[in-house]
């Protein structure tokens, strides 16, 4: 009897353990992983997709992937299907990756809570060598220098040029870097765009320019630069289910390098300040007066203008030494004017001169040595000497003359008052009448202006407006697209949906980027939009979460008027290869 009881208990325990194991097996998710390109070039991005069939215990941890790869973008989608009463749930995580170096890599199993993904092996090959002069390529990135040999502190223009023969949705230039040599770098405005041909291939060209001023002689190496582009997938361009082209391929281009030969200052140059430039001028601004008086200030302005130099390189002019002439210099004005050809500097010095004695004064000439980089010769900018005459100070001013006038006697004052009594009364009456005439005219003008404003407001109300139903329909469509993009945490889709939404809400068809939307939006939506924009154009793009953008956008109402104008962000001109 006792044995039977023990057997029953043992059998019950085994049954419970079996049921527990089966339930765990049924609840476990099946995770698969695959890549769309293998092998892949170092310059190209690829997609790594994880698919979980069933429910996972937790979100995946992709931190181990960042050791060897940059995560450019991440998106998640979920799917639920019921077939013949069978409930099936799946989730997909899609990562856009780019390798940091060439080689064969193993992406370790990724934990999804208790569940693990399979290991992924991928081969990354070195990119093809840069060939700036190659034709027939869809994408070219090249570094160009305005001159290969220059003097120390002489301006050299470095141009990072991207040539595009296929439609892209985004580009981002990396920084222009040098070896450990000392150099001052000044950006030259915004990126420029134009069209050109290389052989028979048409290209859209985007250029980024910087002015470089080497601070030491020797070899200056401009290291290869990087540009990141998103290539539009032509097959999904008109795909209704992928309106934002989320499957765009990201490619990283690498340019050539440049070596510059930097020469020391010329040995024949004898000036105190080394000024290498194609043109330097000294200009004097002097009052038109030919004669001045003691104690009266004389303002003298001297402007130093130099091409292809910065204002910080321009020297301070030597102070004058003239007897009986006090000098009160203002703080010099420094200004840099940036163009696509370089930097032009202006230094303006304004001095107040006050003579203390009469006589003839002579201001000595001013000479400034500089080195002409076009002729490789010493040049001199100068201002000729100036003579001017100073007369004695005026003894009595007009106020003193007024004080020295004799005071009229009491009798004469009384007589004058009596003789002008009636004309004074008449003048007072005339002034009062004129005042009422002016007031009447003013009220008439105000009344007419009021009528004009009322008429214009009525006319404005009667103008045909855009159908409010149509606007509401467009707005609802944009909000649906925005919600769809936010649910997937897809940055590009969210950006496109926000631009469409902003054009309707703010009634501004000129909005084409997130920076313009942020100028319209209030906090906290403004901060979230700027955060999205920073993620989109970051070289080390981290996982981004669309937190609250959709809910904040729903609170906005359609505006009937434009608010402000905005400067265009970096946008490529539409281009389709023929």
C-alpha positions as CSV (number, residue, x, y, z in Angstrom):
1,X,0.0,0.0,0.0
2,X,2.8,2.3,0.9
3,X,4.6,1.5,-2.3
4,X,1.6,2.3,-4.4
5,X,1.3,5.7,-2.7
6,X,4.9,6.5,-3.4
7,X,4.5,5.5,-7.1
8,X,1.5,7.7,-7.4
9,X,3.3,10.7,-5.9
10,X,6.3,10.1,-8.2
11,X,4.0,9.8,-11.3
12,X,2.2,13.0,-10.3
13,X,5.5,14.9,-9.9
14,X,6.8,13.7,-13.3
15,X,3.5,14.8,-14.9
16,X,3.8,18.3,-13.3
17,X,7.4,18.7,-14.5
18,X,6.5,17.6,-18.0
19,X,3.6,20.1,-18.1
20,X,5.8,22.9,-16.9
21,X,8.5,22.1,-19.5
22,X,5.9,21.9,-22.3
23,X,4.4,25.3,-21.2
24,X,7.9,26.9,-21.2
25,X,8.6,25.4,-24.6
26,X,5.3,26.7,-25.9
27,X,5.9,30.2,-24.5
28,X,9.5,30.5,-25.8
29,X,10.0,32.6,-28.9
30,X,11.8,31.5,-32.1
31,X,14.2,34.1,-33.2
32,X,15.9,34.3,-36.6
33,X,18.5,36.7,-38.0
34,X,19.6,37.5,-41.5
35,X,21.5,40.2,-43.4
36,X,20.6,41.5,-46.9
37,X,24.3,41.8,-48.1
38,X,27.1,39.4,-47.3
39,X,29.9,40.1,-48.1
40,X,29.6,43.9,-47.9
41,X,31.9,46.8,-48.7
42,X,33.3,48.9,-45.9
43,X,31.8,52.0,-47.6
44,X,28.3,50.5,-47.8
45,X,25.6,50.0,-45.2
46,X,23.5,46.8,-44.9
47,X,20.4,45.7,-43.0
48,X,20.4,43.2,-40.2
49,X,16.9,41.8,-39.5
50,X,15.9,40.0,-36.3
51,X,12.4,38.2,-36.4
52,X,10.8,36.8,-33.3
53,X,7.9,34.3,-33.8
54,X,6.0,34.4,-30.5
55,X,6.3,36.7,-27.5
56,X,9.8,37.7,-26.2
57,X,10.4,38.4,-22.5
58,X,12.1,41.8,-23.1
59,X,13.4,44.2,-25.8
60,X,16.7,43.2,-27.4
61,X,20.0,44.6,-26.2
62,X,22.1,45.7,-29.3
63,X,25.0,47.2,-27.3
64,X,27.4,44.4,-28.3
65,X,26.9,45.3,-32.0
66,X,28.3,48.8,-31.5
67,X,31.8,47.4,-30.9
68,X,32.4,46.7,-34.6
69,X,29.5,48.5,-36.3
70,X,27.8,51.9,-36.4
71,X,24.0,51.6,-36.0
72,X,22.7,54.2,-38.5
73,X,19.0,53.5,-37.9
74,X,16.7,51.1,-36.2
75,X,13.0,50.2,-36.7
76,X,10.6,47.8,-35.1
77,X,7.4,46.4,-36.5
78,X,4.8,44.0,-35.1
79,X,2.3,41.6,-36.8
80,X,-0.6,39.7,-35.4
81,X,-2.5,37.1,-37.5
82,X,-5.4,34.8,-36.8
83,X,-5.9,31.9,-39.2
84,X,-8.6,29.2,-38.5
85,X,-8.6,30.3,-34.9
86,X,-4.9,30.0,-34.4
87,X,-3.3,33.1,-33.0
88,X,0.2,34.0,-34.3
89,X,2.3,37.0,-33.2
90,X,5.6,38.1,-34.6
91,X,7.9,41.1,-34.3
92,X,10.7,42.4,-36.5
93,X,13.7,44.6,-35.6
94,X,15.6,46.0,-38.6
95,X,19.0,47.6,-38.0
96,X,20.9,49.7,-40.6
97,X,24.6,49.0,-39.9
98,X,27.9,50.1,-41.3
99,X,31.2,48.4,-40.4
100,X,34.0,50.4,-38.7
101,X,36.7,48.3,-40.3
102,X,37.2,45.5,-42.8
103,X,37.4,41.9,-41.7
104,X,35.3,38.8,-40.9
105,X,33.1,39.5,-37.9
106,X,30.7,37.3,-35.8
107,X,27.8,39.2,-34.2
108,X,27.2,37.3,-31.0
109,X,23.7,36.0,-30.0
110,X,21.5,38.9,-28.9
111,X,19.4,38.5,-25.7
112,X,15.7,39.1,-26.1
113,X,15.1,38.6,-22.4
114,X,15.6,34.8,-21.8
115,X,15.6,34.1,-25.5
116,X,18.7,34.4,-27.7
117,X,19.1,35.0,-31.4
118,X,21.5,32.9,-33.5
119,X,25.0,34.1,-34.2
120,X,25.6,36.0,-37.4
121,X,28.8,35.9,-39.5
122,X,29.5,38.7,-41.9
123,X,32.5,39.6,-44.2
124,X,33.4,43.2,-44.7
125,X,35.7,44.0,-47.6
126,X,37.8,47.1,-48.1
127,X,36.2,49.9,-50.2
128,X,37.4,50.5,-53.7
129,X,40.3,53.1,-53.8
130,X,39.2,56.7,-54.3
131,X,39.5,57.9,-57.9
132,X,38.5,61.5,-58.1
133,X,39.0,61.8,-61.9
134,X,36.9,58.7,-62.7
135,X,33.9,59.2,-64.9
136,X,30.8,57.1,-65.3
137,X,30.5,56.6,-61.5
138,X,27.3,57.5,-59.8
139,X,29.0,59.0,-56.7
140,X,32.4,60.7,-56.4
141,X,33.9,62.4,-53.4
142,X,37.1,64.4,-53.9
143,X,39.4,66.8,-52.0
144,X,40.8,69.8,-54.0
145,X,43.2,72.5,-52.9
146,X,43.4,76.0,-54.5
147,X,47.2,75.6,-54.5
148,X,49.6,72.8,-53.6
149,X,52.4,75.1,-52.4
150,X,52.0,78.2,-50.3
151,X,53.7,80.4,-47.7
152,X,53.2,80.1,-43.9
153,X,50.0,82.0,-42.8
154,X,48.9,82.2,-46.5
155,X,45.3,81.3,-47.3
156,X,44.7,78.0,-49.0
157,X,41.1,77.0,-50.0
158,X,40.3,73.3,-49.4
159,X,37.1,72.1,-51.3
160,X,35.3,68.9,-50.4
161,X,33.3,68.1,-53.5
162,X,30.5,65.5,-53.8
163,X,29.3,64.6,-57.3
164,X,26.0,62.8,-57.6
165,X,24.6,61.1,-60.7
166,X,21.7,59.2,-59.0
167,X,18.9,60.5,-56.8
168,X,19.7,60.6,-53.1
169,X,17.5,61.7,-50.2
170,X,20.2,63.0,-47.8
171,X,23.9,63.7,-47.6
172,X,26.3,64.7,-44.8
173,X,29.9,65.9,-45.0
174,X,32.4,64.9,-42.4
175,X,34.9,67.4,-41.1
176,X,38.1,68.2,-43.0
177,X,41.0,67.0,-40.9
178,X,44.8,67.5,-41.0
179,X,47.8,65.7,-39.5
180,X,49.2,67.1,-36.3
181,X,50.4,70.3,-38.1
182,X,49.3,73.6,-36.7
183,X,46.7,75.3,-38.9
184,X,43.8,77.7,-38.5
185,X,40.6,76.6,-40.3
186,X,37.7,79.0,-41.2
187,X,34.5,77.6,-42.8
188,X,33.4,79.6,-45.9
189,X,29.6,79.8,-45.6
190,X,27.0,77.2,-46.5
191,X,27.4,74.3,-49.0
192,X,26.9,75.3,-52.6
193,X,25.2,73.4,-55.4
194,X,25.6,73.4,-59.2
195,X,25.4,71.1,-62.2
196,X,28.3,69.8,-64.3
197,X,29.4,67.1,-66.7
198,X,32.3,64.7,-66.4
199,X,32.7,63.3,-69.8
200,X,29.1,62.5,-70.9
201,X,27.8,61.9,-67.4
202,X,25.7,64.7,-65.8
203,X,26.3,65.3,-62.1
204,X,24.8,67.5,-59.4
205,X,27.8,68.9,-57.4
206,X,27.7,69.9,-53.7
207,X,30.8,71.7,-52.3
208,X,31.9,72.4,-48.8
209,X,34.8,75.0,-48.6
210,X,37.2,76.0,-45.8
211,X,40.0,78.5,-45.7
212,X,43.2,77.1,-44.2
213,X,46.0,79.2,-42.8
214,X,49.1,77.0,-42.0
215,X,51.0,78.2,-38.9
216,X,54.2,76.2,-39.5
217,X,56.4,75.3,-42.5
218,X,56.8,71.8,-43.9
219,X,54.4,69.2,-45.2
220,X,50.8,69.6,-44.4
221,X,48.7,66.5,-45.0
222,X,44.9,66.9,-45.6
223,X,43.5,63.5,-44.5
224,X,40.8,61.7,-46.5
225,X,37.3,63.0,-45.7
226,X,34.1,61.1,-45.4
227,X,30.6,61.8,-46.8
228,X,27.5,59.8,-45.9
229,X,24.6,59.6,-48.4
230,X,21.2,57.9,-48.5
231,X,20.5,56.4,-51.9
232,X,16.9,56.3,-53.0
233,X,15.7,52.9,-53.9
234,X,14.2,53.2,-57.4
235,X,12.1,50.1,-57.0
236,X,10.3,51.3,-53.9
237,X,10.3,55.0,-54.9
238,X,6.7,54.7,-56.1
239,X,5.7,52.0,-53.6
240,X,2.5,52.9,-51.9
241,X,3.4,50.8,-48.9
242,X,6.8,52.6,-48.5
243,X,6.1,56.3,-49.2
244,X,9.1,57.4,-47.1
245,X,11.6,55.1,-48.8
246,X,12.6,53.6,-45.5
247,X,14.7,51.0,-47.4
248,X,17.0,53.6,-48.7
249,X,20.6,52.4,-48.7
250,X,23.2,54.4,-46.7
251,X,26.6,54.6,-48.3
252,X,29.8,56.2,-46.8
253,X,32.2,57.7,-49.4
254,X,35.9,58.3,-48.8
255,X,37.9,61.0,-50.6
256,X,41.5,61.2,-51.6
257,X,44.1,62.9,-49.5
258,X,46.2,66.0,-50.3
259,X,49.7,67.0,-49.3
260,X,50.6,70.7,-49.2
261,X,54.1,72.1,-49.2
262,X,54.2,75.1,-46.8
263,X,57.2,77.5,-47.2
264,X,58.6,79.7,-44.6
265,X,58.4,83.5,-44.9
266,X,60.7,84.9,-47.6
267,X,64.3,85.8,-46.5
268,X,64.2,89.1,-48.3
269,X,61.1,90.3,-46.4
270,X,62.1,93.0,-43.9
271,X,58.7,93.9,-42.4
272,X,57.9,93.4,-38.8
273,X,54.6,91.7,-39.6
274,X,54.4,88.9,-42.2
275,X,51.4,89.7,-44.4
276,X,51.1,87.3,-47.4
277,X,48.2,88.5,-49.6
278,X,47.3,89.3,-53.2
279,X,46.1,92.8,-52.3
280,X,46.4,95.2,-49.3
281,X,45.3,98.8,-49.2
282,X,45.4,101.7,-46.7
283,X,42.6,104.3,-46.9
284,X,42.4,107.6,-45.0
285,X,39.1,109.4,-44.2
286,X,39.7,113.1,-43.4
287,X,37.2,115.9,-42.8
288,X,36.6,118.3,-45.8
289,X,37.5,121.3,-43.7
290,X,40.7,123.1,-44.7
291,X,41.1,125.0,-41.4
292,X,40.5,124.0,-37.8
293,X,40.6,125.8,-34.5
294,X,42.3,125.1,-31.2
295,X,40.3,122.8,-29.0
296,X,38.0,121.5,-31.8
297,X,38.3,117.6,-32.3
298,X,39.3,116.4,-35.7
299,X,38.2,112.8,-36.5
300,X,40.7,110.8,-38.6
301,X,39.7,107.3,-39.8
302,X,42.3,104.8,-41.3
303,X,41.1,101.6,-42.9
304,X,43.3,98.7,-43.6
305,X,41.9,96.2,-46.2
306,X,43.5,92.9,-47.0
307,X,42.4,90.0,-49.3
308,X,42.9,86.4,-48.2
309,X,43.8,87.3,-44.6
310,X,41.8,87.3,-41.3
311,X,41.3,90.5,-39.3
312,X,43.4,89.0,-36.4
313,X,46.4,88.9,-38.7
314,X,46.3,92.6,-39.5
315,X,48.7,94.7,-37.3
316,X,47.9,97.7,-35.2
317,X,49.2,100.9,-36.8
318,X,52.0,102.8,-35.1
319,X,50.7,105.8,-33.0
320,X,51.5,109.3,-34.2
321,X,54.0,111.6,-32.5
322,X,53.1,115.2,-33.2
323,X,53.7,118.1,-30.8
324,X,50.7,120.0,-29.3
325,X,48.3,117.4,-30.8
326,X,46.4,115.3,-28.3
327,X,45.2,111.9,-29.6
328,X,42.2,109.8,-28.4
329,X,41.9,106.5,-30.3
330,X,38.7,104.5,-30.3
331,X,38.7,100.7,-30.1
332,X,39.6,99.3,-33.5
333,X,36.8,97.7,-35.6
334,X,37.7,94.2,-36.9
335,X,35.6,92.5,-39.6
336,X,36.0,89.4,-41.8
337,X,34.1,89.2,-45.0
338,X,33.7,85.5,-46.2
339,X,33.1,84.6,-49.9
340,X,33.6,81.4,-51.9
341,X,37.0,82.7,-52.9
342,X,38.2,83.2,-49.3
343,X,38.3,85.7,-46.5
344,X,38.8,89.5,-46.8
345,X,39.7,91.3,-43.7
346,X,39.1,94.9,-42.7
347,X,40.6,96.8,-39.7
348,X,39.3,100.3,-39.1
349,X,41.0,102.7,-36.6
350,X,39.3,105.9,-35.6
351,X,41.3,108.6,-33.8
352,X,40.1,112.0,-32.4
353,X,42.9,114.7,-32.7
354,X,42.6,117.8,-30.6
355,X,45.2,120.6,-31.3
356,X,46.2,122.7,-28.3
357,X,48.0,125.5,-30.1
358,X,47.5,127.4,-33.4
359,X,49.8,126.8,-36.2
360,X,50.6,124.4,-39.1
361,X,50.5,120.7,-38.3
362,X,52.1,117.8,-40.3
363,X,50.9,114.2,-39.9
364,X,53.7,111.9,-41.1
365,X,53.2,109.3,-43.8
366,X,52.2,105.8,-43.0
367,X,54.0,102.8,-44.7
368,X,53.0,99.2,-44.3
369,X,55.1,96.4,-45.9
370,X,53.4,93.3,-47.2
371,X,54.2,90.3,-49.4
372,X,52.4,90.0,-52.7
373,X,51.6,86.3,-53.2
374,X,50.9,86.7,-56.9
375,X,54.2,88.4,-57.8
376,X,56.3,87.0,-54.9
377,X,57.6,90.6,-54.2
378,X,57.6,93.1,-51.4
379,X,54.9,95.7,-51.7
380,X,54.1,98.9,-49.6
381,X,50.7,100.2,-48.7
382,X,51.0,103.9,-47.7
383,X,49.1,107.0,-46.7
384,X,50.8,110.3,-47.7
385,X,51.7,112.9,-45.1
386,X,49.0,115.5,-44.4
387,X,49.3,119.2,-43.5
388,X,46.5,121.3,-41.9
389,X,46.2,124.7,-40.3
390,X,44.8,125.4,-36.9
391,X,43.5,128.9,-36.0
392,X,43.2,130.3,-32.5
393,X,40.0,129.5,-30.6
394,X,37.1,131.9,-31.0
395,X,37.1,134.5,-28.2
396,X,33.3,134.9,-27.7
397,X,30.7,132.3,-28.6
398,X,27.2,133.3,-29.8
399,X,25.9,132.7,-26.3
400,X,28.4,135.1,-24.8
401,X,27.4,137.8,-27.4
402,X,23.8,137.3,-26.3
403,X,24.8,137.8,-22.6
404,X,26.7,141.0,-23.4
405,X,23.7,142.7,-25.1
406,X,22.5,145.8,-23.1
407,X,19.4,145.3,-21.0
408,X,16.5,147.6,-22.2
409,X,15.3,150.3,-19.8
410,X,12.0,150.0,-17.9
411,X,10.4,152.9,-19.8
412,X,11.3,151.5,-23.2
413,X,10.0,148.2,-22.2
414,X,6.7,149.6,-21.1
415,X,6.4,151.7,-24.2
416,X,7.2,148.6,-26.4
417,X,4.6,146.6,-24.5
418,X,1.9,149.2,-25.1
419,X,2.7,149.6,-28.7
420,X,2.4,145.9,-29.4
421,X,-0.6,145.0,-27.2
422,X,-3.2,144.8,-30.0
423,X,-1.0,142.8,-32.4
424,X,-0.3,140.3,-29.7
425,X,-4.0,139.7,-29.1
426,X,-4.6,139.3,-32.8
427,X,-1.8,136.8,-33.1
428,X,-3.2,134.8,-30.2
429,X,-6.6,134.6,-31.9
430,X,-5.1,133.6,-35.2
431,X,-3.0,130.8,-33.5
432,X,-6.2,129.5,-31.8
433,X,-8.1,129.4,-35.1
434,X,-5.2,127.7,-36.8
435,X,-5.2,125.1,-34.1
436,X,-8.8,124.2,-34.6
437,X,-8.3,124.0,-38.4
438,X,-5.5,121.5,-37.9
439,X,-7.4,119.4,-35.4
440,X,-10.4,119.3,-37.7
441,X,-8.1,118.1,-40.5
442,X,-6.6,115.4,-38.3
443,X,-10.0,114.0,-37.3
444,X,-11.0,113.9,-41.0
445,X,-7.9,111.9,-41.9
446,X,-8.5,109.5,-39.0
447,X,-12.1,109.0,-40.0
448,X,-11.1,108.3,-43.6
449,X,-8.4,105.8,-42.5
450,X,-11.0,104.0,-40.3
451,X,-13.3,103.6,-43.3
452,X,-10.4,102.2,-45.4
453,X,-9.4,99.7,-42.7
454,X,-13.1,98.6,-42.3
455,X,-13.5,98.2,-46.0
456,X,-10.3,96.1,-46.3
457,X,-11.3,93.9,-43.4
458,X,-14.7,93.2,-45.0
459,X,-13.1,92.5,-48.4
460,X,-10.6,90.1,-46.7
461,X,-13.5,88.3,-45.1
462,X,-15.3,87.9,-48.4
463,X,-12.3,86.4,-50.2
464,X,-12.7,82.7,-51.1
465,X,-10.7,80.6,-48.7
466,X,-9.4,77.0,-49.2
467,X,-12.0,74.5,-48.5
468,X,-11.8,73.7,-44.7
469,X,-13.0,70.2,-45.3
470,X,-10.1,69.5,-47.7
471,X,-7.6,71.0,-45.3
472,X,-8.9,68.9,-42.4
473,X,-8.7,65.8,-44.6
474,X,-5.1,66.5,-45.5
475,X,-4.2,67.2,-41.9
476,X,-5.7,63.9,-40.8
477,X,-3.8,62.0,-43.4
478,X,-0.5,63.6,-42.3
479,X,-1.3,62.8,-38.6
480,X,-2.0,59.2,-39.5
481,X,1.3,59.0,-41.3
482,X,3.0,60.6,-38.4
483,X,1.5,58.2,-35.9
484,X,2.5,55.3,-38.1
485,X,6.1,56.6,-38.3
486,X,6.2,57.2,-34.5
487,X,4.9,53.7,-33.7
488,X,7.8,52.3,-35.7
489,X,10.4,54.8,-34.3
490,X,11.5,55.5,-37.9
491,X,13.4,58.8,-38.2
492,X,13.1,59.4,-41.9
493,X,9.4,58.7,-42.0
494,X,8.8,60.9,-39.0
495,X,10.7,63.7,-40.6
496,X,8.7,63.5,-43.9
497,X,5.4,63.3,-42.0
498,X,6.3,66.3,-39.8
499,X,7.2,68.4,-42.9
500,X,3.8,67.6,-44.5
501,X,2.0,68.3,-41.3
502,X,3.8,71.6,-40.7
503,X,3.0,72.9,-44.3
504,X,-0.7,72.6,-43.5
505,X,-0.8,73.6,-39.8
506,X,1.5,76.7,-40.3
507,X,0.2,77.4,-43.9
508,X,3.8,77.7,-45.2
509,X,4.6,75.7,-48.3
510,X,8.2,76.8,-48.1
511,X,8.9,74.5,-45.2
512,X,11.3,71.8,-46.3
513,X,13.3,70.8,-43.2
514,X,13.0,70.2,-39.5
515,X,14.9,73.4,-38.6
516,X,12.2,75.5,-40.2
517,X,9.5,73.6,-38.3
518,X,11.3,74.2,-35.0
519,X,11.1,78.0,-35.6
520,X,7.3,77.8,-35.8
521,X,6.8,75.2,-33.0
522,X,6.7,75.9,-29.2
523,X,8.2,73.9,-26.4
524,X,8.3,71.0,-25.8
525,X,7.7,70.1,-29.4
526,X,10.5,72.3,-30.6
527,X,13.1,70.4,-28.5
528,X,11.9,67.1,-29.7
529,X,12.1,68.2,-33.4
530,X,15.6,69.5,-32.9
531,X,16.6,66.2,-31.2
532,X,15.2,64.3,-34.2
533,X,17.2,66.5,-36.5
534,X,20.4,66.0,-34.6
535,X,19.9,62.2,-34.7
536,X,19.3,62.2,-38.4
537,X,22.5,64.0,-39.2
538,X,24.7,62.4,-36.6
539,X,27.6,60.2,-37.8
540,X,27.1,58.1,-34.7
541,X,23.4,57.7,-34.9
542,X,22.0,56.0,-31.9
543,X,18.6,54.4,-31.4
544,X,15.9,57.1,-31.4
545,X,12.5,56.9,-29.7
546,X,9.5,59.0,-30.9
547,X,8.2,60.0,-27.5
548,X,5.2,62.3,-27.5
549,X,5.7,64.0,-30.9
550,X,2.4,62.7,-32.3
551,X,0.4,63.8,-29.2
552,X,2.0,67.3,-29.3
553,X,1.2,67.7,-33.0
554,X,-2.5,66.8,-32.5
555,X,-2.9,69.9,-30.3
556,X,-2.0,72.4,-33.1
557,X,-4.7,74.0,-35.2
558,X,-4.4,75.1,-38.8
559,X,-3.1,78.7,-39.3
560,X,-4.5,80.9,-42.1
561,X,-1.4,83.0,-42.5
562,X,2.3,82.5,-42.8
563,X,4.3,83.4,-39.7
564,X,7.9,83.8,-40.7
565,X,10.4,83.1,-43.5
566,X,13.2,80.6,-42.9
567,X,16.6,80.0,-44.4
568,X,16.9,76.8,-46.4
569,X,18.6,73.9,-44.8
570,X,20.9,71.6,-46.6
571,X,18.7,70.2,-49.4
572,X,19.7,68.6,-52.7
573,X,18.2,69.8,-55.9
574,X,15.9,67.1,-57.3
575,X,17.8,65.1,-59.9
576,X,16.8,62.1,-61.9
577,X,19.4,60.4,-64.2
578,X,18.2,60.4,-67.7
